[in-house]
């Protein structure tokens, strides 16, 4: 069982069904059938705070991933693999979508996939 929790304020509309489809697709490609992923859509102020606190970088960014490890990695009672959290700045995603001539769904889905790959330990250069 794959469980995807999506948390977003009403001012940040997101196609939850499409996001779940992206998560299921990425995890399926990596043969993961049981997992929990949490996705948060936040504003630039929250993202700036997280970016500064965790990466020491001042300013917003589009996506941050917070993988879990150790005892928090597997949750009882069904031994669900808890991958971690993906945090997306909705305003930054909007700016990028406009700049790259993409829809918001395309940009959000790209960022979800990007963040999920980081949770799986797949990083870019």
Secondary structure, DSSP 8 states (H G I E B T S, - for coil): -EEEEEEE-TTS---HHHHHHHHHHHHHHTT--SEEEEEEEE-HHHHHHHHHHHH---S--SEEEEE--GGGSEETTTTEEEEEEEEEEHHHHHHHHHHTT--HHHHHHHHHHHHHHHHTT----
